[in-house]
């Protein structure tokens, strides 16, 4: 009886099989890797993409350092308004008129009112507050709110905590981070626009620092000319 003949597969076919298996394994691994880590910790520079959202109020996180707008009118409420004064100023608190020198600073708590920031000047501040601190000393005329006003002062630093702005929009230069840095936007004299902003604003020397939440942020208004 003849022995059964054993026919071995060509070595070339075996090589193709293992090569295909290797690529399948790598493909599965890369798919799992990117779907797991793509949105976590990876900064995506925007060069032409569009951010649009139907999220509820406060779900878009906006922070960054921008140039100071030529004119920034404020007509809103905020938890704290702190100002370091560059030059002398006359401030009216209730029925008191107080002169502050250039090294003074003051903090207004629960301020509600208006003022305008232009370059290194704050002008036409008129509003009410729960309390005013001058160089750390509380100034209070009576219980409840107190009227606070001044015509003009030069400042070194402004801090606005928990301020609400219906709209903040101007031609800006700087870096913006959206949603904890998941999106980075580099602005060069381009329109910066957010709706219903709640958060903190700081103005120090030549920059505006913004940190808070917004209801609406449409990158079309920033990127439409790119």
C-alpha positions as CSV (number, residue, x, y, z in Angstrom):
1,X,0.0,0.0,0.0
2,X,1.3,3.4,-0.9
3,X,1.9,5.8,1.9
4,X,-0.3,8.9,1.9
5,X,1.4,11.9,0.4
6,X,1.8,14.9,2.7
7,X,1.5,18.1,0.8
8,X,2.8,21.2,2.7
9,X,1.5,24.6,2.1
10,X,4.0,26.9,0.4
11,X,6.0,29.0,2.7
12,X,4.9,32.1,0.8
13,X,1.2,31.5,1.6
14,X,2.1,31.1,5.3
15,X,3.9,34.4,5.3
16,X,0.9,36.1,3.7
17,X,-1.4,34.7,6.4
18,X,0.8,36.0,9.3
19,X,1.3,39.4,7.6
20,X,-2.5,39.8,7.2
21,X,-3.1,38.7,10.8
22,X,-0.5,41.3,12.0
23,X,-2.1,44.2,10.2
24,X,-5.6,43.2,11.5
25,X,-4.2,43.2,15.0
26,X,-2.5,46.6,14.6
27,X,-5.7,48.0,13.1
28,X,-7.8,46.9,16.1
29,X,-5.2,48.3,18.5
30,X,-5.1,51.7,16.8
31,X,-8.9,51.9,16.7
32,X,-9.1,51.2,20.5
33,X,-6.3,53.7,21.3
34,X,-7.7,56.6,19.3
35,X,-11.4,56.1,20.4
36,X,-10.2,55.9,24.1
37,X,-7.7,58.8,24.2
38,X,-8.6,61.1,21.3
39,X,-10.7,63.5,23.3
40,X,-8.7,63.2,26.5
41,X,-5.7,65.5,26.9
42,X,-5.2,66.1,23.2
43,X,-5.1,69.8,22.0
44,X,-6.6,70.3,18.6
45,X,-5.5,73.6,16.9
46,X,-8.3,75.1,14.8
47,X,-7.2,76.2,11.4
48,X,-10.5,76.1,9.6
49,X,-12.8,74.0,11.7
50,X,-16.1,75.2,13.2
51,X,-17.3,74.9,16.7
52,X,-21.1,74.8,16.9
53,X,-23.1,73.7,19.9
54,X,-26.7,73.3,21.2
55,X,-25.5,72.9,24.8
56,X,-27.2,74.5,27.7
57,X,-26.1,77.7,29.5
58,X,-22.6,77.5,30.9
59,X,-21.4,74.3,29.2
60,X,-18.8,76.0,27.0
61,X,-15.6,76.7,29.0
62,X,-13.6,79.7,27.6
63,X,-10.3,80.9,28.9
64,X,-7.3,82.6,27.5
65,X,-5.1,85.8,27.4
66,X,-6.1,88.5,24.8
67,X,-5.3,92.1,24.1
68,X,-7.3,94.7,25.9
69,X,-10.2,96.0,23.7
70,X,-10.0,99.7,22.7
71,X,-13.2,100.3,24.7
72,X,-15.0,97.8,27.1
73,X,-18.3,99.1,28.4
74,X,-19.6,97.2,31.4
75,X,-23.2,97.3,32.6
76,X,-23.7,94.3,34.8
77,X,-23.4,92.8,38.2
78,X,-20.4,91.0,39.7
79,X,-19.5,89.5,43.0
80,X,-16.2,91.4,43.3
81,X,-14.6,94.4,41.6
82,X,-11.1,95.1,42.6
83,X,-8.9,97.9,41.3
84,X,-5.3,98.9,42.0
85,X,-5.0,102.7,41.4
86,X,-2.3,104.2,39.3
87,X,-3.1,107.9,40.0
88,X,-5.1,109.9,42.6
89,X,-8.9,109.8,42.4
90,X,-12.0,111.1,44.2
91,X,-14.5,108.4,45.0
92,X,-18.0,109.0,46.3
93,X,-19.3,106.3,48.7
94,X,-22.8,107.1,49.9
95,X,-22.5,110.7,51.1
96,X,-18.8,110.5,51.7
97,X,-16.1,111.8,49.3
98,X,-12.8,110.0,49.7
99,X,-9.5,111.0,48.1
100,X,-7.2,108.1,47.2
101,X,-3.5,108.4,46.3
102,X,-1.7,106.6,43.5
103,X,-0.7,103.6,45.8
104,X,-4.3,102.9,46.9
105,X,-6.5,100.0,46.1
106,X,-10.1,99.2,46.7
107,X,-12.5,96.3,46.5
108,X,-16.2,96.6,45.8
109,X,-18.4,93.6,46.9
110,X,-21.6,92.7,45.0
111,X,-21.3,95.6,42.6
112,X,-24.2,96.3,40.3
113,X,-23.8,99.1,37.8
114,X,-21.8,100.4,34.9
115,X,-18.4,101.8,33.9
116,X,-16.1,101.9,30.9
117,X,-12.6,100.7,30.5
118,X,-10.4,102.4,27.8
119,X,-6.7,101.7,27.7
120,X,-5.4,102.3,31.3
121,X,-8.5,104.3,32.3
122,X,-11.8,103.5,34.0
123,X,-14.4,106.2,33.6
124,X,-18.0,106.9,34.6
125,X,-18.4,104.3,37.3
126,X,-21.9,104.5,38.8
127,X,-23.6,101.7,40.8
128,X,-24.4,100.2,44.1
129,X,-22.5,97.8,46.4
130,X,-22.9,95.8,49.6
131,X,-19.5,96.8,50.9
132,X,-16.4,98.8,49.9
133,X,-12.9,98.1,51.2
134,X,-10.2,100.9,50.9
135,X,-6.7,99.5,51.3
136,X,-8.2,96.6,53.3
137,X,-10.4,98.8,55.5
138,X,-14.2,98.4,55.2
139,X,-16.1,101.6,54.5
140,X,-19.8,101.3,55.3
141,X,-22.3,104.1,55.8
142,X,-25.5,102.1,56.5
143,X,-27.0,98.7,56.2
144,X,-28.0,97.5,52.8
145,X,-26.5,98.7,49.5
146,X,-24.4,101.8,49.1
147,X,-24.0,104.1,46.1
148,X,-20.5,104.2,44.7
149,X,-19.2,106.5,41.9
150,X,-16.2,108.2,40.4
151,X,-15.6,110.1,37.2
152,X,-12.2,108.8,36.1
153,X,-9.1,107.0,37.4
154,X,-5.9,105.5,36.0
155,X,-5.4,101.9,37.0
156,X,-2.6,99.2,37.2
157,X,-4.9,96.2,37.6
158,X,-8.6,95.3,37.5
159,X,-10.2,92.1,38.7
160,X,-13.9,91.3,38.1
161,X,-15.0,88.1,39.8
162,X,-18.2,86.2,38.8
163,X,-19.3,88.8,36.3
164,X,-22.2,88.3,33.9
165,X,-21.9,89.7,30.4
166,X,-24.7,89.3,27.8
167,X,-22.1,89.6,25.0
168,X,-18.4,90.1,24.8
169,X,-17.2,90.9,21.3
170,X,-14.2,92.7,19.8
171,X,-11.3,92.4,17.5
172,X,-8.8,90.4,19.5
173,X,-5.2,89.0,19.4
174,X,-4.1,86.1,21.6
175,X,-4.7,82.5,22.5
176,X,-8.0,81.0,23.5
177,X,-8.7,77.6,25.0
178,X,-12.1,76.1,24.6
179,X,-13.5,73.3,26.9
180,X,-10.4,72.9,29.1
181,X,-7.9,73.1,26.1
182,X,-9.6,70.6,23.8
183,X,-9.6,73.3,21.2
184,X,-6.9,76.0,20.8
185,X,-7.6,79.1,18.8
186,X,-4.8,81.6,17.8
187,X,-6.4,85.0,17.1
188,X,-4.6,87.7,15.2
189,X,-6.8,90.8,15.0
190,X,-9.9,88.6,14.6
191,X,-13.4,88.8,16.0
192,X,-13.8,87.3,19.4
193,X,-17.4,86.6,20.3
194,X,-19.2,84.9,23.2
195,X,-22.8,85.0,24.4
196,X,-24.1,85.0,28.0
197,X,-20.6,84.8,29.7
198,X,-20.3,84.1,33.4
199,X,-16.9,84.1,35.0
200,X,-13.8,86.1,35.8
201,X,-12.0,88.9,33.9
202,X,-8.6,90.3,34.8
203,X,-6.8,93.2,33.1
204,X,-3.2,93.6,33.9
205,X,-0.8,95.8,31.9
206,X,-1.6,95.0,28.3
207,X,-3.7,91.9,28.4
208,X,-7.2,90.7,29.3
209,X,-7.4,87.3,31.0
210,X,-10.8,85.6,30.5
211,X,-11.9,82.5,32.5
212,X,-15.5,81.3,32.6
213,X,-18.4,79.7,31.0
214,X,-20.5,80.8,28.0
215,X,-23.9,79.8,26.6
216,X,-22.8,80.2,23.0
217,X,-19.5,80.3,21.1
218,X,-19.7,80.3,17.4
219,X,-16.2,79.8,15.8
220,X,-17.7,81.0,12.4
221,X,-17.4,84.5,13.8
222,X,-13.7,83.9,14.4
223,X,-12.7,81.7,11.5
224,X,-14.9,82.8,8.6
225,X,-12.1,84.8,7.1
226,X,-9.4,82.1,7.4
